[in-house]
Structure formats: C-alpha cells, structure tokens
Amino acid sequence: MPSPAFSVAFRRFATRLGAAASLAVAGVLLPALTWAQAMPVQQLRAGMHLIQAEVAAAPATRERGLMFREQLAPNAGMLFIFDAPATQCMWMRNTLIPLSVAFIAADGTVANIEDMAPKTEDSHCAVKPVLYALEMDKGWFARRGIKAGSKIEGIPGVR
C-alpha cells in the first residue's frame, strides 16, 4: 500500500495533469469554435429552398472551409466567395462529411455540381470561370432538383 505522502503527491500530480490536459484540449477546441462562430451567415435561396450559408470570403476562411466539422445543420452550408472569376477547384482534405459543391457564376447561375467524398484530395473543378462555390450535404442539390442552369439568389453583390 502506498504511503500517505505518496498518495498526496500523486493526487497533486493527477490534478495538475488534468488541468494541463484540459487547457491543452481547450487550446485546440476553443479557437475552432470561435472561428466557426465568427463566420458571417447569409441566407440564400435556390428556388423555394432556403439555405443558411456561412460566408468564406477571406483566403484563410476559404482555405479552412468545412474542415473538421462532423455535421451540418439541415439546409446549412458554406458559400465561398473568390476574388475574381476563375476555374475554381475544391478538395476535401480534413473534411469529415460528404459534400456536394455547386460552382456558381458571377450572375448566380449554377455552372456545375460535383459530389465529393470526405478526407480525399481529389480535385473537383468548375467547368467554366466562377466567382462562387456553395458546399452543402452530399446530395442536397440533387434531392431538390437543383442543377446546372439553376439560380442561387441572395449571394452578396449578385442582382
């Protein structure tokens, strides 16, 4: 049986270790939570369907995208706003949920939609220069009949 002095020392060590581990976890989770909460949300419409889209307009937010998320709320997604129209490509490194991406031209018209598998580095590209990309749960667009040529309304700056 351990001595009383050893038991006290062990409890102090375990308490400090627990506090350090809690701080380390908080140091990882809190910045991610703060980042997610800081994203502006824009309501979009695809036909009669409403979308709550987090807006990723800065290089850092576009780079991170939906990485490390374990789920999306119903009708929620992420709108990527690029600096200029180009043949944009997306991939799924560190993205845990399957997604569909709609590549959207400057006038709000869907150019093409691609389904993407989680945790892959396969490129999924627009078929023509686009200014936006909208990521939703995989199959969201197909289940609602949204395809190339459909309009997405409510995108900032699109009339």
N, C-alpha and C positions, 0 to 999 in steps of 0.2 A: 504494500500500500504506500502511495507517495506521501512524503512528509507534508505537513501543513504549509511550510514555506514554499515548497514546490507547487502545491495547489494554488496558492495565491499568485505566484509568479506566472503560472500557466494561464490563469483566468485573465490577468492583466494583458498577457501577450495575445490571447484569443480576442479580447475586447479591442485591442489596438489593431489587430489584423482584420477584424470585422469592420472596424471603422475605415481602415485604409481600403479594403475591398469595396465598401460602399461608396467611398469617394471616387475610386477608380471607375466603377460602373456609372456613377453619376456623371463623371467627366466624359464618358462616351455617350451616354443616352441623352443627357440634357442638351448638348449642342445640337444633336439631331432633332430633338423635339422642338427646340427653339427655332431651328431652321425651318422645320415643317410649318410651325405656327406663323412664321413671319411671311410666308408666301401669300401674295395677294390672290384673291379669288374673283374670277369673272364668270358671270352667268352667261352661258351660250345657249343657242337653240339650233337643233337640227330637225327641221320640220316642226312637229309638235312636241318633240322631246327636249326637255331642259337638261342642261349639263352644268355642274358646278366645277369649273376648271381652275386649278391653281395655275398661276401665270409664271412661267420661267422665261424672263426676258434678258437677264444678265448672263454673261458667259459662265459664271460659277453655278448658277441655278440650272442653266441648260445642261451643263456637264453632269451634274448630280441627278437631275431628273427624278425619277421614281425609284432610284436605287434604295435597297434595304427595306422598302415598305413590304409589309406582309399581306396587306389587303387594301382595297379601295372601297369607299362607301358607294352605295348604289348611285349611278348617274354622276359619279365624280371622275375626274381625270386631270390631265396636265396639258396646258397649252404652251407650246414652245414658240416664242417669237424671235425670229432671226433678224440679223442686222440688214440683210439685203436678200432679194430673191436669188436662190441658187438651187442646185440639185442636192438637197439635204439628205443625209443618211442617218439612221438611228441604229443602236445596238442595245443589248440587254445585259452587259456586264454588271454584276452585283444587283441585278433586278430580280426579285424573288417571285413575282407574279406574272403570269402570261398576259400579254397586252396586244391590242390592235392599235395601229397608228394610222391616222388619216393625214396625208400630206395635203396642205391647203394653199392654194394660190393667193395672191395679194387681194383678189376680189372676193375671197371667202368660198370659192368653188373647190370642192374636193378633187384633187388630181388622181390620187390612187390611195388604196388602203392595203396595208400589209399586216399579217398576223406574225407575232414574234414570240419565240419560246424563251422562258426565263433562263438566266445565267448562261447566255451564249454571247459570242462575239460576232455572229453573222450580221452583215450589213443589210439593212432594209432601206431602200432609197426611193426618193420621189422620181416619177417618170418624166418630170419637167421641172423647171425652176419654181420653187415655192417660197413663201415667206413665213409659213406657219406649219406646225405639226401638232396634232391632238392625239394624245395617248389615252386610251380607255381600256377597261377589262376586255380580254380577248373575246371576240365575237359580238361586242356591244353594237357596232355599226351594222353588221350583217343581220342581227336579230331585229333591227329597226328599219331595215330596207335602205340604209344609207350607203351610197356607193359613189364611184367617180361621177362627177357632174352635179352631185347634191350640193346644197349651200349650207354653210355653217354661219349663223348670224350671231351678232353680239361681240365679235372679235374687235378689240380696241383698234380704232383707226380705219376700219372697213365700213364703207357705206352701203 
